[in-house]
């Protein structure tokens, strides 16, 4: 009987730990307050700087307030936060930006910035408001500028300051606790008494420990007592098994001895032969019993160790069949279903094989007719049945025969150990199976075993073959017969699960991604709606899309970023996000998956290699000096109709000092303007156009590989590179399917498709294929300028700035309708 426990540590540590933790908590609260204030000061300065930058761009034209949003206004923000802005004239009318933000904030009459926390579009934002005094011929008033930013990054900075500051506090607290702990640990004299108690015990003394110990050691003593109880029980089981084995072996050995003694004095040869036959039978019985006992011990050990592997159960049946004597194997008939033949399960291969051998041996021993072994797959369960035409087992004996050394009445006169069905029962139970002893129609016994199996792998050709077939089928289809909306049924015939994608990628190219995705998810049907970039953006906002998309994919990544910034996107923590370049994703809402340069294409029959322009400046000079030759022979995007065209033009204008000179040259030669790259490619390839500018390299590389009569120039001065981006709308009916597709597109398999025949380019480095980002970069000598997904893209989409840019462009190039 154990005495009441006590705790030495509790008496000493309670007060010391309470004081140390109390002091640490007070200090951490102070540090947290300081971290929040420091973070707010830092980011408030950035907000104020952004508002001041916009205020500096405010102008008045014809008594009307006008502002052309500077690119620097948003360049200072991080890529983790959403950004909003609004500019109000002295009459409180919104000049540009977000009307609902202006409505939520009051006007100001001071040039000093002030800050407000506001819940805007379901997220807490910090708003900087600043005034700009303007004076016109008719009036003087204040223009109000609001700039708002979500607070994820400032919270991250505060958390970083806090975590770095509290490390010393935690370290000192732990050190103090450790010192106290070390001091009192030396006071645990009762542990010495426990040690002496264990050392003085006899080896066979497994009684519970009754040494009084502190409460901290009480759990250890309890565990020791439980362990010794289990050990005592195991020893009792072993002793019982040895006793049973000795009892069962004693009888056949005594019979062998008696038969041998009588045979030694037997003079009659015939009688002696009978004695020897009985001795042989007894020896066989004793040998079988010893073998079964050894196998029973082996099976018990293997099942307790719980080692398992994946195996096909029917292969074990065939293995047992090959080990039978030829005379016996002719009686065994195998009848598996095709699905059962390949079904796999987890388990111990030796134990399962011994189970099958015992079932087959019993059926052969107790019957003289055919033994049928059948197997079939029902749902996720494999049913194995061994049937014989023997005497069977009485209903009241079917439970008893599953115990050790228990045999039925019909086994009289048949050599056996009584261990076979016991081994079968334990193997089935250990593998979470079910064992049934059933009467066979017409007489005999049916032993039926059921096991759970592993899910069957998807059948069919590999992903690469399926992609090739899909591409061939699409190429063989006339282009005018391809509908904008394409349906790809699930390979396994399922109809309930449908992923709907709206995208701007040409259907024949995107079909490769769909085919690869359906190899991984064979029960998913895909509907792909091909659209142009600007209509996709506009129709999504006004709710007039022809489908309700689960996923939006566009090469106009600025429009995608605008949707996400305005709260239309769902987040997704993709496992491949860390492998994406920083410029190719924004927060966890917009994901780029391709690497596509903007290139110059030309018809080699129209332009000689020596005169091919390899920079933006030389292209402008060529058009200026040979205006009549190239009149009507040059094409580029219509940036008013094409979202990707506007994105590339806006980036060109930011980077290149020769952009407007090149634009003027387009106007001089009456350049043709198109809404898509394929239209420009077709015209250059057939010779009706001589040159195309800012064509997406992905389309150009793919067409050139197909034999189109075009050559490609990757500019030597700078190369704009964009990435097609994916976004999950908040209104998506099946957002999880969209997340699965994003993960697939960013996975090594998806990136290998991008780097393969599609020529869209893999954005994640280290991939394989002819069109990796490294291979594309090596094709030119120019500086790679990736169009980064971030708040700075929103500047070019400002309503006033975009309209002014389009008006200037239209005025210069004057495209003819």
Secondary structure, 3 states (H helix, E strand, C coil): CCCCCECHHHHHHHHHHHHHHHHHHHHHHHHHHHHHHHHHHHHHHHHHHHHHHHHHCEEEECCEEEECCCCHHHHCCCCCCCEEEEEECCCCCEEEECHHHHHHCCCCCCCCCEEEEEEECCEEEEEEEEEEEEECCCCEEEEEEEEEEECHHHHHHHHHHHHHHHHHHHHHHHHHHHHHHHHHHCCCCHHHHHHHHHHCCCCCCCCCCCCCCEHHHHHHHHHHHHHHHHHHHHHHHHHHHHHHHHHHHHHHHHHHHHHHHHHHCCCCHHHHHHHHHHHHHHHHHHHHHHHHHHHHHHHHHHHHHCCCEEEEHHHHHHHHHHCCCHHHHCCEEEEECHHHHHCEEEECHHHHHHHHHHHHHHHHHCCCCCEEEEEEEECCEEEEEEECCCCCCCHHHCCHHHCCCCCCHHHCCCCCCCCHHHHHHHHHHHCCCEEEEEECCCCCEEEEEEEECCCCCCCCCCHHHHHHHHHHHHHHCCHHHCCCEEEECCCCCCCCEEEEEEECCCHHHHHHHHHHHHHHCCCEEEEEEECCHHHHHHHHHHCCCCCCCCEEEECCHHHHHHHHHCCCEECCCCCCHHHCCHHHEECCCEEECECEEEEEEECCCCCCHHHCCCCHHHHHHHHHHCCCCCCCCEEEECCCCCHHHHHHHHHHHHHCCCHHHHHHHHHHCCCEEECCHHHHHHHHHCCCCCEEEEEEHHHHHHHHHCCCCCEEECCCCEEEEECCEEEEECCCCCHHHHHHHHHHHHCHHHHHHHCCCCCCCECCCCCCCCCEHHHHHCCCCCEEEECCCCCCHHHHCCHHHHHHHHHHHHHHHCCCC
